[in-house]
């Protein structure tokens, strides 16, 4: 759980500026603070999907309301690599391969995982809104980009199939409501975790049991919780991060998704921002006021955060594994499982972050 307050109001900033702790408010600096969104974090056109979700959830069912949930899913670098074709009783999901991370994800492993996360949100929304549905993963054998077809059936009561099948049918269930309601609140946590609140074995078992409907042996979850296990995994993550930032191509492909200022955030509506960096709020304020950081400074900050924040404060590491990492159906299933875990964690006050540096280096 992060200890810092990520939101900064205008009143709080001005009070801080007058307290003499090193924030210089003079002339153009004040203008830069306003123009770069110091006083308007998580506001503007880029953040409308969260308002849209609330509106859609209140207005009831409809295929577009399901898509409103899908696009709030976890996805690597916030690239949002999805395209939806929406009909009254059917939604088709396609991969937008132009929105890939290049050498960070050369085999599109992370892209399909993110698409699986979007599918999990979509089917949760379908269940919460009273649909039964038929979900078919990779429905066209000749197309790698046609990710899924979801046929919608309103207010019927069938109950068969499993996510592990390529074709599955579900009925609305009340257990999906808590996860559905967590959709707009689920965010990747890049800040420090509260080491005084360890993740218990009961929590780990509950998270692991969420893959039961996927099918036995399709998706595996491996936990690393002892001091020695966490040290070994942490060392691997740190070494992989170091390799990424010293690899010029991977460093560039990583940095190009960073949106350093308010204008870029509102223009592109994707990528990584200062507000999601995991640094304390006062560092975020300075980052918005000062000129944008260089690629080298970005790399340095990523390495330091990995070492001193992510690895140092995490109380557990987990690895989601599938039998064939090049099988797109299994990738999608792994993504659906991760999204399900993260929504459950959000509902139970637990913060999570994907740490994919090891697989990014393995693929490189």
Phi and psi in degrees as a GROMACS rama.xvg file:
@    title "Ramachandran Plot"
@    xaxis  label "Phi"
@    yaxis  label "Psi"
@TYPE xy
-73.394  143.314  UNK-2
-93.8694  -13.8881  UNK-3
-95.7443  158.993  UNK-4
-93.6726  117.25  UNK-5
-86.7515  -5.05166  UNK-6
-103.745  141.225  UNK-7
-129.543  116.233  UNK-8
-86.4531  161.748  UNK-9
-59.2525  -46.1378  UNK-10
-60.6063  -42.8954  UNK-11
-67.1207  -38.7624  UNK-12
-64.0016  -44.7201  UNK-13
-66.349  -35.5811  UNK-14
-64.2914  -42.4372  UNK-15
-63.2229  -41.1371  UNK-16
-61.4015  -33.05  UNK-17
-86.5525  -0.166535  UNK-18
-92.0999  -6.01001  UNK-19
76.2889  28.094  UNK-20
-98.599  12.1435  UNK-21
115.002  4.58614  UNK-22
-94.9285  113.378  UNK-23
-89.5659  119.453  UNK-24
-111.258  95.0373  UNK-25
-140.294  136.12  UNK-26
43.4321  -116.917  UNK-27
-64.4822  -20.2819  UNK-28
-64.851  -39.1389  UNK-29
-63.6771  -43.9709  UNK-30
-61.5758  -41.229  UNK-31
-64.3878  -36.2385  UNK-32
-61.3709  -43.9469  UNK-33
-68.9114  -46.2214  UNK-34
-69.1435  -24.1736  UNK-35
-97.5183  11.5738  UNK-36
77.8644  25.1364  UNK-37
-58.8397  -35.7915  UNK-38
-99.2256  8.67949  UNK-39
-140.308  45.8309  UNK-40
-60.8539  140.432  UNK-41
60.0975  33.7758  UNK-42
-128.43  163.657  UNK-43
102.155  176.341  UNK-44
-56.0466  -32.3009  UNK-45
-64.1761  -21.2713  UNK-46
-106.517  9.16822  UNK-47
-61.6085  -32.6767  UNK-48
-55.4824  -30.2164  UNK-49
-72.2146  -35.9413  UNK-50
-69.4143  -38.6583  UNK-51
-61.6192  -39.8076  UNK-52
-59.8579  -44.3653  UNK-53
-62.6402  -42.4423  UNK-54
-63.9244  -46.5118  UNK-55
-64.8627  -38.1192  UNK-56
-67.197  -31.2084  UNK-57
-79.9002  -30.5561  UNK-58
-82.9007  -14.0256  UNK-59
109.21  -154.595  UNK-60
-83.6706  173.952  UNK-61
140.845  143.848  UNK-62
-55.3138  -38.6017  UNK-63
-65.7713  -29.6302  UNK-64
-67.1671  -28.5902  UNK-65
-72.1293  -39.5045  UNK-66
-65.4558  -34.7531  UNK-67
-59.0125  -32.0764  UNK-68
-78.0468  -40.0266  UNK-69
-59.6792  -39.8305  UNK-70
-77.2163  -1.41509  UNK-71
-97.0924  15.9252  UNK-72
-79.4793  160.384  UNK-73
-63.7979  142.419  UNK-74
-161.345  143.753  UNK-75
-58.817  128.056  UNK-76
60.7829  15.069  UNK-77
52.6111  43.3918  UNK-78
-79.4358  -19.8225  UNK-79
52.2901  62.6492  UNK-80
-86.748  46.2237  UNK-81
-127.116  150.226  UNK-82
-133.041  134.715  UNK-83
-117.746  135.199  UNK-84
-111.322  117.435  UNK-85
-112.374  124.967  UNK-86
-122.589  166.547  UNK-87
-54.4542  -35.6923  UNK-88
-125.153  18.9362  UNK-89
-159.499  140.654  UNK-90
-126.838  130.754  UNK-91
-111.562  133.432  UNK-92
-108.51  130.429  UNK-93
-122.377  148.56  UNK-94
-82.6796  129.836  UNK-95
-93.9292  87.9383  UNK-96
-68.7335  -12.3505  UNK-97
-70.1901  -22.09  UNK-98
-96.4613  56.9011  UNK-99
-106.94  170.381  UNK-100
-103.284  17.9346  UNK-101
61.5464  -127.469  UNK-102
-70.6479  -12.7168  UNK-103
-71.401  -30.293  UNK-104
-141.212  63.5959  UNK-105
-65.4893  -27.3984  UNK-106
-102.679  10.4891  UNK-107
62.5424  25.3677  UNK-108
-58.1606  -51.7742  UNK-109
-70.3708  -32.0372  UNK-110
-60.1324  -48.0215  UNK-111
-70.3727  -30.5733  UNK-112
-62.6347  -43.5871  UNK-113
-64.0526  -37.1497  UNK-114
-65.0026  -35.9035  UNK-115
-63.7262  -38.437  UNK-116
-60.9116  -42.9048  UNK-117
-62.8852  -39.273  UNK-118
-62.7012  -40.6683  UNK-119
-61.3622  -44.4299  UNK-120
-60.9025  -40.8273  UNK-121
-64.366  -45.344  UNK-122
-73.1854  -30.6995  UNK-123
-62.872  -41.8495  UNK-124
-64.0768  -38.3351  UNK-125
-61.998  -45.0036  UNK-126
-63.7995  -43.274  UNK-127
-65.3621  -27.4805  UNK-128
-98.5847  10.0103  UNK-129
88.1127  20.3642  UNK-130
-94.1591  146.022  UNK-131
-95.0464  158.081  UNK-132
-154.578  157.725  UNK-133
-115.022  118.39  UNK-134
-110.331  123.185  UNK-135
-121.019  120.987  UNK-136
-87.6122  138.597  UNK-137
46.5863  62.3396  UNK-138
-71.4226  -19.7873  UNK-139
-111.619  107.825  UNK-140
-60.0557  -20.5184  UNK-141
-93.0834  -1.49747  UNK-142
-124.653  123.699  UNK-143
-86.0177  -11.9454  UNK-144
-98.8758  -16.354  UNK-145
-81.387  96.709  UNK-146
-79.715  -41.0175  UNK-147
-161.948  153.817  UNK-148
-123.476  128.344  UNK-149
-118.522  109.447  UNK-150
-91.6732  129.926  UNK-151
-104.669  136.115  UNK-152
-127.407  119.932  UNK-153
-81.994  125.625  UNK-154
52.5877  50.0387  UNK-155
-110.52  170.929  UNK-156
-130.665  66.6652  UNK-157
-101.449  161.402  UNK-158
-155.08  73.9554  UNK-159
-144.769  167.415  UNK-160
95.8777  163.717  UNK-161
-140.304  157.11  UNK-162
-65.2406  -23.8148  UNK-163
-66.9744  -20.6324  UNK-164
-78.192  155.967  UNK-165
-77.2547  -20.9465  UNK-166
-122.045  125.928  UNK-167
-139.423  150.67  UNK-168
-128.487  135.676  UNK-169
-130.66  161  UNK-170
-119.302  157.306  UNK-171
-62.4673  135.923  UNK-172
-133.242  145.081  UNK-173
-67.0305  -27.1947  UNK-174
-63.2309  -21.4962  UNK-175
-75.6396  -15.6116  UNK-176
-65.5627  -40.6437  UNK-177
-65.8224  -39.4904  UNK-178
-68.6241  -39.8561  UNK-179
-60.4721  -44.6983  UNK-180
-67.4917  -19.151  UNK-181
-82.8074  -11.0489  UNK-182
-53.341  -49.2639  UNK-183
-76.526  -9.96758  UNK-184
-99.1455  -12.0405  UNK-185
-75.7319  122.498  UNK-186
-139.695  148.439  UNK-187
-68.5492  128.467  UNK-188
-94.5183  114.885  UNK-189
-108.137  12.4495  UNK-190
-96.8064  -179.14  UNK-191
-70.593  154.326  UNK-192
-102.397  155.259  UNK-193
-81.6689  104.492  UNK-194
-71.3902  -12.6647  UNK-195
-84.6109  -2.21536  UNK-196
-124.224  76.3265  UNK-197
-65.6681  153.591  UNK-198
-81.7173  119.725  UNK-199
-80.3747  165.357  UNK-200
-63.9556  -33.4534  UNK-201
-61.1659  -41.004  UNK-202
-65.8889  -44.2904  UNK-203
-61.8785  -41.1512  UNK-204
-66.206  -38.9809  UNK-205
-64.0424  -42.1675  UNK-206
-63.6174  -43.3489  UNK-207
-65.1737  -32.4866  UNK-208
-71.6427  -11.3893  UNK-209
-68.9032  -12.5476  UNK-210
-90.7453  5.86033  UNK-211
-61.9925  -37.0839  UNK-212
-78.9169  -8.32869  UNK-213
-75.5334  -32.2366  UNK-214
122.456  143.144  UNK-215
-63.4637  128.814  UNK-216
78.6067  -0.309164  UNK-217
-76.741  -50.0514  UNK-218
-124.55  130.064  UNK-219
-111.946  146.236  UNK-220
-122.671  121.454  UNK-221
-113.875  125.7  UNK-222
-101.754  145.791  UNK-223
-129.711  104.753  UNK-224
-124.132  -21.3666  UNK-225
-73.7088  163.529  UNK-226
-57.3761  -43.0088  UNK-227
-68.5003  -41.7807  UNK-228
-63.8225  -44.2873  UNK-229
-66.8386  -34.293  UNK-230
-64.2567  -43.7041  UNK-231
-65.9109  -46.5037  UNK-232
-65.63  -42.0025  UNK-233
-59.7002  -41.351  UNK-234
-62.3234  -41.3269  UNK-235
-64.6617  -42.3136  UNK-236
-62.8703  -42.9849  UNK-237
-65.4403  -43.7486  UNK-238
-63.6738  -39.2705  UNK-239
-66.5275  -39.7127  UNK-240
-63.2839  -42.9106  UNK-241
-60.3418  -41.2802  UNK-242
-65.5493  -37.7464  UNK-243
-65.5138  -46.6517  UNK-244
-72.0613  -20.2461  UNK-245
-94.2534  -4.86826  UNK-246
-91.5871  111.173  UNK-247
-58.6907  -39.056  UNK-248
-70.3171  -46.948  UNK-249
-65.4709  -39.0497  UNK-250
-59.3932  -44.141  UNK-251
-65.8259  -46.4361  UNK-252
-65.4294  -28.7346  UNK-253
-72.5652  -48.9615  UNK-254
-68.655  -29.0425  UNK-255
-67.5976  -12.9533  UNK-256
-94.3753  4.26674  UNK-257
-83.9395  127.643  UNK-258
-107.245  97.8839  UNK-259
-80.1349  -16.1521  UNK-260
-137.394  167.196  UNK-261
-57.6952  -41.3389  UNK-262
-63.5822  -43.6026  UNK-263
-64.7076  -39.8069  UNK-264
-59.7352  -46.7667  UNK-265
-74.8831  -26.4211  UNK-266
-77.4891  -50.237  UNK-267
-88.4933  -30.8633  UNK-268
56.3856  36.8098  UNK-269
-155.229  -171.188  UNK-270
76.2349  -169.757  UNK-271
-104.359  142.326  UNK-272
-123.998  169.422  UNK-273
-59.0047  -40.7647  UNK-274
-64.4902  -21.4026  UNK-275
-104.799  12.5652  UNK-276
-76.878  -20.9803  UNK-277
92.6121  2.1074  UNK-278
-85.6027  157.98  UNK-279
-58.5207  156.297  UNK-280
-58.8937  -35.3282  UNK-281
-70.6427  -29.599  UNK-282
-69.2685  -39.2893  UNK-283
-59.3691  -42.0399  UNK-284
-60.958  -47.6055  UNK-285
-63.7681  -38.1797  UNK-286
-63.2111  -32.2422  UNK-287
-78.3187  -31.0247  UNK-288
-79.2736  -41.4385  UNK-289
-76.8165  163.728  UNK-290
-57.7891  151.894  UNK-291
-55.0589  143.631  UNK-292
-72.9502  157.513  UNK-293
-80.6593  169.038  UNK-294
-60.8591  -39.1139  UNK-295
-64.0882  -42.8377  UNK-296
-67.2827  -36.5529  UNK-297
-62.3191  -46.3656  UNK-298
-59.6406  -43.8773  UNK-299
-62.1755  -40.6761  UNK-300
-67.3278  -37.6212  UNK-301
-64.0672  -40.8257  UNK-302
-66.4751  -43.234  UNK-303
-66.2865  -42.0926  UNK-304
-62.7912  -41.7732  UNK-305
-59.9165  -43.023  UNK-306
-74.3836  -51.6042  UNK-307
-91.959  -16.0975  UNK-308
-117.759  -65.6767  UNK-309
-61.2272  -54.2507  UNK-310
-75.1991  -40.7156  UNK-311
-68.2799  -28.5361  UNK-312
-110.545  -9.08706  UNK-313
-67.2508  135.955  UNK-314
-95.8492  -8.27618  UNK-315
-159.074  145.382  UNK-316
-117.194  144.627  UNK-317
-133.714  149.826  UNK-318
-122.38  125.272  UNK-319
-92.3438  124.951  UNK-320
-126.329  146.76  UNK-321
-125.451  166.474  UNK-322
-68.945  -40.4337  UNK-323
-130.952  103.381  UNK-324
-70.4173  -12.052  UNK-325
-97.0567  0.423372  UNK-326
-87.2506  116.776  UNK-327
-65.2521  -32.1945  UNK-328
-63.3993  -44.4276  UNK-329
-67.8756  -34.8752  UNK-330
-60.8052  -45.2352  UNK-331
-61.599  -42.2849  UNK-332
-64.2309  -39.4364  UNK-333
-62.9248  -39.7782  UNK-334
-65.9267  -40.7932  UNK-335
-61.4954  -40.5807  UNK-336
-64.5155  -43.9782  UNK-337
-61.3633  -45.2531  UNK-338
-61.3328  -40.21  UNK-339
-62.1374  -42.1422  UNK-340
-62.4793  -45.5153  UNK-341
-67.7295  -36.2887  UNK-342
-67.606  -41.7214  UNK-343
-61.1519  -43.9213  UNK-344
-61.4558  -43.1152  UNK-345
-59.9681  -42.6177  UNK-346
-63.548  -23.9125  UNK-347
-109.144  17.8341  UNK-348
72.1147  28.4943  UNK-349
-114.725  133.717  UNK-350
-95.4586  146.797  UNK-351
-141.368  158.535  UNK-352
-150.09  129.894  UNK-353
-69.279  135.778  UNK-354
-125.264  87.1671  UNK-355
-97.3393  14.8157  UNK-356
-59.3738  -36.4193  UNK-357
-64.9084  -45.2179  UNK-358
-71.3556  -31.2423  UNK-359
-64.6664  -37.3754  UNK-360
-75.6011  -36.4044  UNK-361
-60.9401  -43.2718  UNK-362
-69.5146  -34.3865  UNK-363
